[in-house]
Amino acid sequence: MGVSYKKLWMLIIEKDLKKSQVRQMANVSASTFSKMSKNEYVALDILVRLCIALDCELSDIVEIVR
């Protein structure tokens, strides 16, 4: 079982934002975004900060891959 952040990347595109803008808005490091681009696990507080910055729910940015 793993995770996919494909929904996050799609949401960023839909909102016409750049990854660097989102990183700044949510105070997330480049190395964390790099992990996410490889669908690696990141801490829940990071996902919550992204949700707050993007005004969305957790299910809008991450999904469980079985």
KAQUI-V475454 format. One record per backbone hydrogen bond with DSSP energy under -1.0 kcal/mol. CO is the residue of the C=O (numbers start at 0). NH is the residue of the N-H. If there is no record, write none. Layout:
{{CO | NH} {CO | NH}}
//
This chain:
{{1 | 64} {3 | 62} {4 | 8} {5 | 9} {6 | 10} {7 | 11} {8 | 12} {9 | 13} {10 | 14} {11 | 16} {12 | 15} {17 | 21} {18 | 22} {19 | 23} {20 | 24} {21 | 25} {22 | 27} {28 | 32} {29 | 33} {30 | 34} {31 | 35} {32 | 36} {34 | 39} {35 | 38} {42 | 46} {43 | 47} {44 | 48} {45 | 49} {46 | 50} {47 | 51} {48 | 52} {49 | 53} {50 | 55} {56 | 59} {57 | 60} {57 | 61} {60 | 7} {62 | 3} {64 | 1}}
//
